[in-house]
Amino acid sequence: MAAEGREDKLTERAQHLLRALIESYIRDGQPVGSRSLSRESGLQLSSATIRNVMADLEELGFVASPHTSAGRIPTDKGYRFFVDTLLQVQPVEEAAAAEIRRQLEGRQLEAGRDSSKELIATVSQLLSSVTRLAGVVTLPRAAEASITQVEFVGLSENRVLVVLVFGEREVQNRIIQLERYYSPDELKRASNFLNEQFRGRSLAQVRQEILRQLSETRAHMNQVMLDAISMAQHVFEAGASGDDRLEYVIKGETNLMGVAELSSVEKLRRLFEAFNEKRDFLHLLDQSLRAEGVQIFIGHESGYQILDDCSVVTAPYGSSDSVVGVLGVIGPTRMAYERVIPIVDMTAKLLGAALNSRR
């Protein structure tokens, strides 16, 4: 096999042994030696033959030998080949599936008094408890939701409180600074005009329409229209720079404290700081938001050193017409992928259904 020397030409025997090694290491967390691999694989092979195959796999970068052991452990590359080629995904266990459905259906029934943020927190905790890893769920992006109402409330010093309602229940408040004082009647007329113009459109569509109207000649616009478009420019340009960025809820970080690969106090401290600061995860989650189906980032694939010993499994969730968020789990690279992947996939579909039921 060394002569073949290519990962896309791994022999069937090599693939079988690699799968057995990874499954054993995921289960037990111990480097796998030739003797135990012979038992695990069920193949009638001598220890010498297995050692030769392992040497080839190590040369190709699929496994590595820790200095403290004669056995071998998977590398990120080995896990990637396992997930892409060898993994046999299992159906979600009946008890776990029932619990996920029960929790989300319960939240649908409570939709009248339950905010999306509470639903997201529930799903994050649910993912954590079912997988025994850290669960992460982004809040639905307002940028994808339709605006149903705009209201202006005058404040002091030419400031105005803007109340934006998305869908039926999501409310955002923003304060804008205007060049002059606007009376309550002027504010009401402006909000009436904008509600007529923009109701049912997303933020992206509203911004596009504002730019279009601003580029047209203003000769045919009356003062109400001019005032309203001027205010809308302040409101929606403010959101363009930062208010649309992803926000997420993470639960179950303490589950990672029992993972051997993450057990050093310094490593956990840095990982928890990254969870709190959020910056390293936002790019990762944003990639998942634009992708289709389950995404798996193994070790260094995330591009963030703090996650070198972790894997992140994500899936986008959405309404009937668009993707509005992403959910997933964070755990060690030594995670039970065959179990975690279908749980993440199923939860994303059920969360999308729960959000659709609220419309």
N, C-alpha and C positions, 0 to 999 in steps of 0.2 A: 504493500500500500504506500510505503514511503516514496516509491518510484512514481506512483501516480501523483502524490504530493498536492492534490487539489481538493478543497473542501466540498466542491460540487461532485466529486467522484469518490466520496467516502464509500467503502464497501458496505454491504448490508450488515456484515458482522461488526464492523467498526461502529456503525450507527446504533446497532442493538446494544453494544457495550457502553457507548456514550449515554444512551438513554438510561440504562440500568444504573450507571454511575451517578448521573444527575438526580434521578429519582431517589436513590439511596442517600445522597448528600442532603437533598431537600428534607427528607424525612428525619434523618438522624443528626445532621450537622457535623459529621465526622469524616475526615479524609477516607477515601475508599481504597483498600488494598486489593491485590490480585485475587487472594483467596476468597474474600467476601464478595468480590465482583463475580467470581465464577459461580458462587451460590445464587447471587441476585439475578444474574443473566439467564440462568437455566440452560446455558450452552455447555456442551461437553467439550471444554477446551482446557488445555494444560495451562498452568500458571505462567509458563514461559511464553506461550502464545499470547496470553492476555497482556503480559508485560510488554511484548513487542507492539501490540496494537496501541497500548497506552503511550508508549514512547512516540509512536507516530502521531497520535492525537495531541500529545504535548508539543511536538515539533510544529504542528499546524496551529497551535495556540488555543485549542479547545479545552485543555485541562492544564493544571499546574501542580507542582509538587511543593507543599509547604516544607520549610526547612526542618520542622520538628517531626515530620512523619514520612514514612515510606509510601503512604497512600497519596491519592490525588484528589483534587477538588476542581469543580468547573470554573472556567473563566467567564467574563462577560460574553466573549465570543462563543463559548460553548453553550451558555444559556440562550443566546440569540438563535443559534442553529437549532437548539432543542425546541424553542418556542415556535420558530417558523416552520420546522420540518418534521420534528419527532413527536410533538406534544399531542396527546389524546385528551381533548377537553371532555370533562365530565358534566353531565346534567347537574343543575343546581339541586342540592339535597332537598328533599320534600319539606323538611322542617324549616330550613332557611328560606325557601321560596314562599312558604305559607306565612312566615313572619314578615317578610318584606311586603307581601301583598296586604296583610292585615294592617300594618302600620300606615301604608300609603292610602289604602281605602279609608281608613279611619280619618286621615287628614283631609281627604276629599269631603267626607261628611261634615267636618268642622270648618269647611272653607269659608263660611260666613263670618267667622271670627278669627281665622287663622291667617297670618300674613305669609307671604312667600318666604320671608327670611326664617320664620319658625319652621316652615316645611323643609327648607334647605338644611337647617340645623338638625331636624329629625332624621333626614336622609343621611347626613354625614355621620351621625351617631349610629344609625342602623348599619351602614357599611362597615363601620369600625367594629361593632359588636358581632356581626355575622362573619367577618373575615379575621377578626382578632388582630387587625392592623390599624393604621391611621386612615380615617375616611376624610375625603375632601370633596366639597361641592361648591361650585361657583354660584353666586346669585344670578338669577335671570337678568340678562342685559336689557336695560330700559331702551337702549338704542334700537333693539329689534321689536319692541312692543309698540303698539299704536297709541297715539295720544288721543285721549277722549275728552280732555278739558284743560283749559288754561285760564287761570284767574290771577289778577293783579291786586295787591293790597298796598296802599301808600304808607311809607314810613317817613322818618325825619330826614332832612338834608338831601332831598331829591332821590332817596333810595326807595326801591319798590321790592316787596316780597312777591315772588312768582311761585304759584302753586301749579305744578304739572301733575296731571293724573294720567297714568298709563293703564290700559286695559280697564279693569273694573275696580282694582284695589291698590295698585302700586302708586304711591304718592311721592313726589320729589319736591322739595322746597329750595328755591335759590333766591339770593338777593342780588339785584342789579343796581348799578349807579347810573342815573340818567342826567342829561345835561341841564334839564330844567324841571320845575315842579309840574306835576300833572294832577289835576283835580280828580276826585273819585269818579265823576261822570266821564271824564276823558279815559280813565283807566278801564271803566266798564265798557265803553264803546270799543276800545282797542281789544279787550278780551273777547267781546262778541264777534268782532271781525276775524280774529285769529281762530276762534272756535269754528267759524263757518269755513275758513280757508283750509285749516290743517287737521281737523278732527279725522281720525282714522288713518293718519299717516305716521310713519316712523320718524325718529329724529333725523336719520340720514335723508329721507325724502323731504322733510321740512327745511333742512339746511339748503338742499338743492333748489327748492322752490324760492326761498328767500334770495339766494344769489341771482336766480333768474329774474325775479321782480326788481331787485336793485339794479340790474343791468339794463332794464327797460327804461324808456323815457318816463319821467315822473309827471309829465304835463297832464296826463289823464287821471292822476291820483288825487283824491280829495285829502283833506287834512287828517281825517280819521285813519285812512289807509296808510298815509305817510307815518303817522305816530305809531300805528300798530306794527308796521314792518320795521321801524327803527327799534322798537322794544324787542321784537322777535329776534332781531340781529344780536342784541345784547344777551338775550336769554340763551339762544342756541349756539352762539359762538363760545360762550362760557363753557358749555358742555363739551365742545369739540376738543378742548385741550386736555381734559382729565376725567370728567365725570362719568365717561363711558368705560373707563378701564375696569378690568375684572376685579371683583371682590369675592373672596371665598371664605367658607366656614370649614374649619378642620377640627375633627374630634378624634379622640383615642390615641393621642400622641404617646401616652404612657404605655400603650401596648408595645412600643418599640424598645422600652427599657429592658425587657426580658430577652431581647434578641442578642445572641452572643457576639455577632459581628459588629453590633452598635453599642456594646456594653460599656465602653470606656466613658468615663464621666465627661471628659473633654469633647469627645465626638458627639455625645448626646446634647451637651450644652450648645455646641455650634449648630446642630441640627434643629433644636428647639428655637434657637434665635432666628434661624432662617425661616422657620414656620411663622414666627411672630412678625418678622420684617416683611415677609411675603414676596419680596422682589424676585428671588431666584425662581419661584414657582410660577409667577405670572406669565413669563414667556413660554414656559413648558405647557401650561394650561391653555394659553392662547393658540399654540400650535394644534393642540387637540381639538380646540373649538372649530378650527377650519378643516379638520380631517374627517374622514368617514369611518364610522365603526370604532372598534376598540384599538387604542394605541398603547404600546408597551415600550417604556424607556428603561433600559437595563444598565445599571451602573454608570459608567462614564458617558453613555449615549445621551444623557440629559444635558451634558455640557457644563454641569456645575459640580465642582470638586466635592462639595458637601454631600452630594448624592451618589458618590462613587460606590458606596456599599449598599445602595438602595435600588429598588425598582419601583417605577410608578406606572400603574395600569389605569388608563382613563377611557371614557367614552362620552361623546357629546349627547346632550338631551335637548329636546325641542318641543315647540308647539306644532300644530298641524302644518304650518307653512314655513317654519324656519328653525334653525338651531339657536338656542338662547343661552346655553350654558354647558358646562362640562363637569363630570363627577369622576371619582376614582379612589384608589387606595395607594398608600405609600407604605412600603415594607422593605425587608431585606431582599437582596437579589435571590437569596435562598427562600423563596416563597412558593406556595403550592399553586403554580400558575394554572394548572388544569381545573382548579376549584375557583380561584379568584376571578379569572377572566369571564366565565359565564355569569358570576354574581354581579360584576360591574356592568356587563351588557344588559342583563335583565333589569337591574335597578334603573339604568338610564331610560329604558323603554317605559317602565312603570311610572317614573317621575314625569316623563313627558306626557303620559296619559293623565296623570293627576293634575298637571297644570292645564291641560286642555279642558278638563272637566270643569274648571273654574271660569271658563270664558262665557 
